[in-house]
Structure formats: C-alpha cells, structure tokens
Amino acid sequence: MSKLDILKAPKRQHHEISISFDDTSVAFAHQSDWQLKKTYFIFASMNRNWLVKIGTFFIKLFLMLKFPIKWAIRDTIFEHFCGGETIAGCESTIRHLEKSRIGTILDYSVEGEDSEKSFDDTVHEILLTIEKAAEMTSIPFSVFKITGIASTELLEKVQAGQELSEEEQQAFDKVEERLDTLCRAAADRNVRIFVDAEETWIQDTIDALTYDMMEKYNRTACIVWNTYQMYRLESYDNLVQATETAREKGYTLGVKLVRGAYIEKERQRSHEMEYCDPIHATKEETDHDYNKAIGYCLENRDILSICLGTHNEYSCLLLAEKMHELGIDHKDPHFWFAQLYGMSDNISYNLAKAGYNVAKYVPYGPVEAVMPYLFRRAEENTSVAGQASREYMLIKKEMRRRKRALRRSTPKKAA
C-alpha cells in the first residue's frame, strides 16, 4: 500500500497500538458522578442549536444590563471550559491534569481593546505564563496571538504591501519589539511558545514575523512554533517551503497543525470582496491535507517538531501509529498532541495513559472578559458536524457504564 493510500484510507485497524478513544472509563475517570452529570447537562444543552442561540442572546443581554449572573456562568460553562480567572486560579486545574500526565497550556483568553496599552498589558500577561511554564514541567508550552499585541488593521496593511505612515511604521516597530520580548523570554527560560494562526488576510504577516523569531531563537532548541491551518488551500505548500527554508538557514521548525477556526468568516469575506475562497471546499479535502502534513512532518523530523492541535480521532491515531511503526518513543519531546480543556477528553486521557505527550489548552481570564471565547466554544460545538453529539454520546455511555458497574457491585438483598 502506498503512502497516499494510507492517508486516504477512511478507516484502519490499529492493532499495533493499544489506544481506544471509545474507552470512557479512562476518558472520564477524573470526573466524579456529580461532575459527570454537570458535564452531561452542558453538552446536552450545546447539542441543541436553538438553545445555544437563545442562551447566548440572553447571557449577552444580562451582561450588558449588568444583571448578577456571573456566578451562574462561573459555576457552569466557565468552570468546564476555563481553568480560572487568573494564573494562580488555574493552579488546581494544572495539578488535576498533571495527575493524569496531561500538560497545561495557559491560554490568556481576554480579548482586549485595540490599543497600545492593551497590547502592552497582554505582553505582560504572556510573560507571566512563560515564567509559570519555566517553574512547572507540567506546563510544556506558552501561547499567544499576534492580534493580542498588534492592531489587525496594521497587520492587514503590511500584508497588502501598502505604504505605512511614520506613525504606523513606529507602531509596527513596536509590534516587532513586543514579539521579540516574548520569544526572547521563552528562549532564556527554555520554554516552547506557540504563535496561534489567524485570518488569511493577516496570516502572511504573522508567518513572516514568526519565521524571523525562529531564525533567531530556534538554533539550539525548538522554542518558537508556528501554526498551520490545514483548511487553507496554501497551507501544505507553505509548510513544505518553511521546512526547506529552516533546513537551508539552519534552525528548527516548530509546527502546530490545526484544521482551522475561521471558516465562516473566511468564506463570507471572500464572497463579499469577490476573490477566490482560500479554504478547501470540503472537509474531506482538509482532512487529506492534514493527514498528508503529518506524513511530511514525520519524514522531516530531523529538522522539525510537531504538535497535533486537533479533536480528530483518526488523525491522532494516525500519528500515534506511525510513531510506533517508526520506533519513535512515545515521550519523544518533538511530538505532541493538544486539545481544548473541557473537550475531547476521550482523546487526551487515553493518549496520556498510553504514554504520549499530551497537553490541554486551558483558557483563563475574568469571567466577563472570557465570555467571547465561551460563546465561540458553544457556537463551534453546534456548527462543527458531530462534535457536540460525539461529546454528548460519550458522556451518556460513561453514565450508563457507571450505573451498570454500581448494580454489579451492589449486593442483592435476600428474598
């Protein structure tokens, strides 16, 4: 069977590795019966599109009117999808994940104002996450978005090749300074740092900035990692070009593979502005490129490190199986899996139990400020085909398993 046939195969028998993403006893072992019931309630609600839309509307309304509903949000969806309101508040979540050999990626999810002060505040907060990661081996990565430290409008103007005013040039110089501050701090403390992917109309600028940092700080270790959204038509070729450039210039390429997070926005903009849709027409095409990229990264593992940022079970099994076939140690520091906190525990916990490097993205920030993130999680779970349903069905399966186990363990009363 050729490599292409392997990648195209819709289903494979994974006899070589003992991982089952259907094993709910492992996936939910960290949750008490009460916690599992709360999780069931959350995903049962998110599995109903109309309920998500109504709930989102009223939460936004109540927050705008300053109704005292923070406690209700904090004890339900915030608690499930976020680690806490501060880094210190995430401590119990970090320790809890660590017990199951799962790392934490502290994700500062506050979406600040588009101002120089908010950009500087974000830099300060990301520096704190880097310091925390340096202190704790259970925090394997830091992460940030370029739009957290730079104006989207400015990034777009740079990508379009438009001439910058003197003030804009000074602002862009400041962006480069902020980026260097973060990457230098990570390098000094030997902490890996992800640069998240964003919209296509600013991504080329983000890539250029990130590769500059790689060339500067990835000489002796893979510190700076770029993110490739494989739903983009150009992403696979971009990955190949980036790998060749890294090899030529003598630095290590950090690769985080994701499928993509802005599909509706991308399609709408390309339609309104009448340019070719930059996104694959079908999920199958995205899946093909994603799995093809896994194969390419394995072939070039001498020059790059890879993290699969995905909730796709097939892709995770594909990498795990190929690592096994190639004799790559499960704990090889160049290979990672990552999922969002509160989602796809069947993947994260089963991979961790099998000995692979796994981390959870753990968002944090004040409840009100993190609400836009939570709204997107709810919307994504209802819009992504099968995601909420998959979570919901696994939880139901575990609840049934526990009931059966309880009945078996309960002595029958004498007649």
C-alpha positions as CSV (number, residue, x, y, z in Angstrom):
1,M,0.0,0.0,0.0
2,S,1.4,3.4,-1.0
3,K,1.7,6.4,1.4
4,L,-1.2,8.1,-0.4
5,D,-3.4,5.0,0.0
6,I,-2.6,5.0,3.7
7,L,-3.6,8.6,4.1
8,K,-6.8,8.2,2.0
9,A,-8.0,5.1,3.9
10,P,-11.3,6.0,5.6
11,K,-10.8,3.5,8.4
12,R,-7.9,1.4,9.5
13,Q,-7.4,-1.3,12.1
14,H,-5.0,0.0,14.7
15,H,-3.8,-3.4,16.0
16,E,-0.2,-2.1,16.7
17,I,-1.1,0.3,19.5
18,S,-3.5,-0.2,22.4
19,I,-5.5,3.0,22.3
20,S,-9.2,3.2,22.2
21,F,-10.9,6.6,22.1
22,D,-14.2,4.9,23.0
23,D,-12.8,3.9,26.4
24,T,-14.9,6.2,28.5
25,S,-13.7,4.7,31.8
26,V,-10.3,6.4,31.1
27,A,-11.7,9.5,29.4
28,F,-13.9,10.4,32.4
29,A,-12.0,8.8,35.3
30,H,-11.1,12.3,36.6
31,Q,-14.8,13.3,37.0
32,S,-17.0,12.3,39.9
33,D,-20.5,11.2,39.3
34,W,-21.7,14.8,40.2
35,Q,-19.2,16.4,37.8
36,L,-20.1,14.0,35.0
37,K,-23.8,15.0,35.5
38,K,-22.8,18.7,35.1
39,T,-20.8,17.9,32.0
40,Y,-23.8,15.9,30.7
41,F,-26.1,19.0,31.2
42,I,-23.6,21.3,29.5
43,F,-23.2,19.2,26.3
44,A,-26.9,18.2,26.3
45,S,-27.6,21.9,26.1
46,M,-24.9,22.6,23.5
47,N,-26.3,19.7,21.4
48,R,-29.4,21.8,20.8
49,N,-28.6,24.6,18.3
50,W,-31.7,26.7,19.1
51,L,-30.9,26.5,22.9
52,V,-27.4,27.8,22.3
53,K,-28.6,30.7,20.3
54,I,-31.3,31.7,22.8
55,G,-28.9,31.2,25.8
56,T,-26.1,33.2,24.1
57,F,-28.5,36.1,23.4
58,F,-29.8,36.3,27.0
59,I,-26.4,36.0,28.6
60,K,-25.1,38.9,26.4
61,L,-28.2,40.9,27.3
62,F,-27.9,40.2,31.0
63,L,-24.2,41.1,31.0
64,M,-24.9,44.3,29.1
65,L,-27.6,45.2,31.6
66,K,-25.2,44.2,34.5
67,F,-27.5,41.6,35.9
68,P,-25.8,39.5,38.6
69,I,-25.4,36.2,36.6
70,K,-21.6,35.9,36.8
71,W,-21.9,33.2,39.5
72,A,-24.2,31.1,37.2
73,I,-21.7,31.3,34.3
74,R,-18.7,30.7,36.5
75,D,-20.1,27.5,38.0
76,T,-21.2,26.0,34.7
77,I,-19.7,26.7,31.3
78,F,-16.8,28.8,32.6
79,E,-15.8,26.1,35.1
80,H,-16.0,23.5,32.4
81,F,-14.0,25.2,29.6
82,C,-11.7,27.5,31.6
83,G,-9.0,27.0,34.3
84,G,-9.7,30.1,36.4
85,E,-9.7,33.9,36.3
86,T,-6.0,34.2,37.0
87,I,-2.8,32.1,36.6
88,A,-3.0,31.5,40.3
89,G,-6.6,30.5,40.0
90,C,-5.6,27.8,37.4
91,E,-3.3,26.1,39.9
92,S,-5.8,23.4,40.9
93,T,-6.6,22.7,37.2
94,I,-2.9,22.4,36.4
95,R,-2.4,19.9,39.3
96,H,-5.5,18.0,38.4
97,L,-4.4,17.5,34.7
98,E,-0.9,16.6,35.9
99,K,-2.2,13.7,37.9
100,S,-3.3,12.1,34.6
101,R,0.0,13.0,33.0
102,I,-1.5,15.8,30.9
103,G,0.2,19.1,30.5
104,T,-1.4,22.6,30.6
105,I,-1.1,25.4,28.1
106,L,-2.2,28.5,29.8
107,D,-4.2,30.5,27.2
108,Y,-4.9,34.1,28.2
109,S,-8.3,34.4,26.5
110,V,-9.1,38.0,27.3
111,E,-9.9,40.0,24.1
112,G,-8.7,43.5,24.9
113,E,-9.2,46.8,23.2
114,D,-7.2,47.6,20.1
115,S,-4.9,50.0,21.9
116,E,-1.2,50.2,22.6
117,K,-2.0,49.9,26.4
118,S,-4.0,46.7,25.9
119,F,-1.1,45.3,23.7
120,D,1.4,46.0,26.4
121,D,-0.8,44.5,29.1
122,T,-1.1,41.3,27.0
123,V,2.7,41.1,26.7
124,H,3.0,41.4,30.5
125,E,0.4,38.6,31.0
126,I,2.1,36.3,28.5
127,L,5.4,36.9,30.2
128,L,3.8,35.7,33.4
129,T,2.7,32.5,31.6
130,I,6.2,32.0,30.4
131,E,7.6,32.4,33.9
132,K,5.0,29.9,35.2
133,A,5.9,27.4,32.5
134,A,9.6,27.7,33.4
135,E,8.7,26.9,37.0
136,M,6.5,23.9,36.2
137,T,7.3,20.9,34.0
138,S,3.5,20.3,33.7
139,I,3.3,23.4,31.6
140,P,5.1,22.4,28.3
141,F,4.1,25.5,26.2
142,S,3.1,29.1,26.3
143,V,0.8,30.6,23.6
144,F,-0.4,33.9,22.3
145,K,-2.0,35.5,19.3
146,I,-0.2,38.3,17.3
147,T,-3.5,40.2,17.3
148,G,-3.2,40.3,21.1
149,I,-0.1,42.5,20.7
150,A,-0.8,44.2,17.4
151,S,-3.5,46.0,15.5
152,T,-5.3,43.8,13.0
153,E,-5.7,46.8,10.7
154,L,-1.9,47.4,10.8
155,L,-1.1,43.7,10.1
156,E,-3.5,43.7,7.2
157,K,-2.0,46.9,5.7
158,V,1.5,45.4,6.0
159,Q,0.4,42.2,4.3
160,A,-1.3,44.2,1.5
161,G,2.0,45.9,0.8
162,Q,0.6,49.4,1.5
163,E,2.9,52.2,2.4
164,L,2.9,52.9,6.1
165,S,2.8,56.4,7.6
166,E,5.5,57.3,10.0
167,E,3.2,56.7,12.9
168,E,2.2,53.3,11.6
169,Q,5.8,52.3,11.0
170,Q,6.6,53.2,14.6
171,A,3.6,51.1,15.7
172,F,4.8,48.1,13.6
173,D,8.3,48.5,15.0
174,K,6.7,48.3,18.4
175,V,4.9,45.1,17.4
176,E,8.3,43.5,16.4
177,E,9.7,44.6,19.7
178,R,6.9,43.1,21.7
179,L,7.2,39.8,19.7
180,D,10.9,39.7,20.4
181,T,10.4,40.3,24.1
182,L,8.1,37.3,24.3
183,C,10.3,35.0,22.2
184,R,13.5,36.1,24.0
185,A,11.9,35.4,27.4
186,A,10.8,32.0,26.2
187,A,14.3,31.2,24.9
188,D,16.0,32.4,28.0
189,R,13.8,30.1,30.1
190,N,13.8,27.2,27.6
191,V,10.0,27.4,27.3
192,R,8.3,26.4,24.0
193,I,5.9,29.1,22.7
194,F,3.1,28.8,20.2
195,V,2.1,31.6,17.8
196,D,-1.5,30.9,17.0
197,A,-2.9,31.2,13.5
198,E,-5.4,33.8,12.5
199,E,-7.3,35.1,9.4
200,T,-5.7,34.7,5.9
201,W,-5.6,38.4,5.3
202,I,-3.1,38.8,8.1
203,Q,-1.6,35.4,8.3
204,D,1.3,36.1,5.8
205,T,2.4,38.9,8.1
206,I,2.2,36.6,11.1
207,D,4.2,33.9,9.3
208,A,7.0,36.4,8.4
209,L,7.2,37.7,11.9
210,T,7.3,34.2,13.4
211,Y,9.9,32.8,11.0
212,D,12.2,35.8,11.9
213,M,11.8,34.7,15.5
214,M,12.5,31.1,14.7
215,E,15.7,32.0,12.8
216,K,16.8,34.0,15.8
217,Y,15.8,31.6,18.7
218,N,15.5,28.1,17.3
219,R,19.1,27.5,16.6
220,T,19.7,25.1,19.5
221,A,16.2,24.2,20.6
222,C,12.7,24.4,19.2
223,I,11.4,27.4,21.1
224,V,9.1,29.2,18.6
225,W,6.3,27.3,16.9
226,N,4.1,28.4,14.1
227,T,0.5,27.3,13.5
228,Y,-0.7,25.9,10.1
229,Q,-4.4,25.9,9.4
230,M,-4.8,23.0,7.0
231,Y,-8.2,24.1,5.7
232,R,-6.3,26.7,3.7
233,L,-5.5,25.7,0.2
234,E,-2.0,27.0,0.5
235,S,-1.0,25.6,3.9
236,Y,0.6,22.3,2.8
237,D,2.8,24.1,0.3
238,N,3.6,26.8,3.0
239,L,4.7,24.0,5.4
240,V,7.0,22.5,2.8
241,Q,8.5,25.8,1.9
242,A,9.0,26.7,5.6
243,T,10.7,23.3,6.2
244,E,13.1,23.8,3.3
245,T,13.9,27.4,4.5
246,A,14.6,26.2,8.0
247,R,16.9,23.5,6.6
248,E,18.8,26.0,4.5
249,K,19.2,28.5,7.3
250,G,20.0,26.0,10.0
251,Y,17.2,26.3,12.5
252,T,14.5,24.0,13.8
253,L,10.9,24.5,12.6
254,G,8.1,24.2,15.3
255,V,4.9,23.0,13.7
256,K,1.4,23.0,15.2
257,L,-1.1,21.5,12.8
258,V,-4.8,22.6,13.2
259,R,-7.7,22.3,10.8
260,G,-8.9,25.9,11.1
261,A,-11.1,28.2,13.1
262,Y,-12.4,31.0,10.9
263,I,-14.2,29.2,8.1
264,E,-17.4,31.2,8.1
265,K,-15.6,34.5,8.3
266,E,-13.2,33.5,5.5
267,R,-15.9,32.4,3.2
268,Q,-18.0,35.5,3.8
269,R,-15.1,37.9,3.2
270,S,-14.0,36.2,0.0
271,H,-17.6,36.3,-1.3
272,E,-18.1,40.0,-0.3
273,M,-14.8,41.1,-1.7
274,E,-15.0,38.8,-4.7
275,Y,-11.8,36.9,-4.5
276,C,-11.2,33.1,-4.6
277,D,-12.2,31.3,-1.5
278,P,-8.9,30.4,0.3
279,I,-10.5,27.5,2.1
280,H,-10.9,23.9,0.9
281,A,-14.4,23.2,-0.5
282,T,-14.9,20.1,1.6
283,K,-13.9,18.7,5.0
284,E,-12.5,15.7,3.2
285,E,-10.0,17.9,1.3
286,T,-9.0,19.5,4.6
287,D,-8.6,16.1,6.3
288,H,-6.5,14.8,3.4
289,D,-4.1,17.8,3.6
290,Y,-3.9,17.5,7.4
291,N,-3.0,13.8,7.3
292,K,-0.6,14.4,4.4
293,A,1.1,17.1,6.6
294,I,1.5,14.5,9.4
295,G,3.3,12.2,7.0
296,Y,5.5,15.1,5.7
297,C,6.4,16.1,9.3
298,L,7.4,12.6,10.1
299,E,9.6,12.4,7.0
300,N,11.4,15.6,8.1
301,R,11.5,15.0,11.8
302,D,15.2,15.7,11.8
303,I,14.5,19.4,11.3
304,L,11.1,20.0,12.9
305,S,8.9,19.3,15.9
306,I,5.2,18.7,15.6
307,C,2.1,19.2,17.7
308,L,-1.3,18.0,16.6
309,G,-3.8,20.5,17.8
310,T,-6.9,18.6,16.9
311,H,-10.0,16.8,18.2
312,N,-10.0,14.5,15.2
313,E,-9.6,10.9,16.4
314,Y,-8.3,9.5,13.1
315,S,-5.5,12.0,12.8
316,C,-4.4,11.4,16.4
317,L,-4.4,7.6,15.8
318,L,-2.5,8.1,12.5
319,L,0.3,9.9,14.2
320,A,0.4,7.5,17.2
321,E,0.5,4.5,14.9
322,K,3.2,6.0,12.6
323,M,5.3,6.8,15.6
324,H,5.0,3.2,16.7
325,E,5.9,1.9,13.3
326,L,9.0,4.2,13.1
327,G,10.2,3.3,16.5
328,I,9.7,6.8,17.9
329,D,9.4,6.8,21.7
330,H,6.0,7.9,22.9
331,K,7.7,10.6,25.1
332,D,9.9,12.0,22.3
333,P,9.8,15.7,23.1
334,H,9.4,16.6,19.4
335,F,5.9,15.0,19.2
336,W,2.8,16.4,21.0
337,F,-0.9,16.2,21.0
338,A,-3.2,19.0,22.2
339,Q,-6.9,19.5,22.8
340,L,-9.0,22.2,24.3
341,Y,-9.8,22.0,28.0
342,G,-13.3,20.6,28.6
343,M,-13.4,18.9,25.2
344,S,-12.3,15.6,23.7
345,D,-11.2,14.1,27.0
346,N,-11.6,10.7,25.3
347,I,-8.6,11.6,23.1
348,S,-6.5,13.4,25.7
349,Y,-6.8,11.0,28.6
350,N,-6.4,7.8,26.5
351,L,-3.3,9.2,24.7
352,A,-1.8,10.2,28.0
353,K,-2.5,6.8,29.6
354,A,-0.7,5.2,26.6
355,G,2.3,7.4,27.4
356,Y,2.2,10.1,24.7
357,N,2.9,13.8,25.2
358,V,-0.5,15.4,25.7
359,A,-1.5,18.9,26.7
360,K,-4.7,20.8,27.2
361,Y,-5.3,24.4,26.1
362,V,-6.6,26.0,29.4
363,P,-8.1,29.4,28.8
364,Y,-8.2,31.8,31.7
365,G,-9.2,35.4,32.5
366,P,-12.0,37.3,34.2
367,V,-15.4,35.7,33.6
368,E,-16.8,38.7,31.7
369,A,-13.7,39.1,29.6
370,V,-13.6,35.5,28.6
371,M,-17.3,35.3,27.5
372,P,-16.5,35.9,23.8
373,Y,-14.3,32.8,23.9
374,L,-17.0,30.8,25.6
375,F,-19.6,32.0,23.1
376,R,-17.3,30.7,20.3
377,R,-16.9,27.4,22.0
378,A,-20.7,27.0,22.2
379,E,-21.1,28.1,18.6
380,E,-18.3,25.8,17.3
381,N,-19.8,22.8,19.1
382,T,-23.1,23.3,17.4
383,S,-21.7,24.2,14.0
384,V,-19.0,21.6,13.7
385,A,-20.7,18.5,12.4
386,G,-21.0,15.8,15.1
387,Q,-18.7,17.4,17.7
388,A,-21.3,18.2,20.4
389,S,-23.1,15.0,19.6
390,R,-19.9,13.0,19.9
391,E,-19.1,14.5,23.3
392,Y,-22.7,14.0,24.4
393,M,-22.9,10.4,23.4
394,L,-19.6,9.5,25.1
395,I,-20.8,11.1,28.3
396,K,-24.1,9.2,28.1
397,K,-22.1,6.0,27.5
398,E,-20.0,6.6,30.6
399,M,-23.0,7.3,32.8
400,R,-24.6,4.0,31.6
401,R,-21.3,2.2,32.3
402,R,-21.2,3.5,35.9
403,K,-24.8,2.6,36.5
404,R,-24.1,-1.0,35.4
405,A,-20.9,-1.2,37.5
406,L,-22.9,0.1,40.5
407,R,-25.6,-2.5,40.0
408,R,-22.9,-5.3,39.7
409,S,-21.2,-4.2,42.9
410,T,-24.3,-3.8,45.0
411,P,-25.2,-7.0,46.9
412,K,-28.6,-8.3,46.2
413,K,-31.0,-8.4,49.2
414,A,-32.0,-11.8,50.3
415,A,-35.6,-12.8,49.4
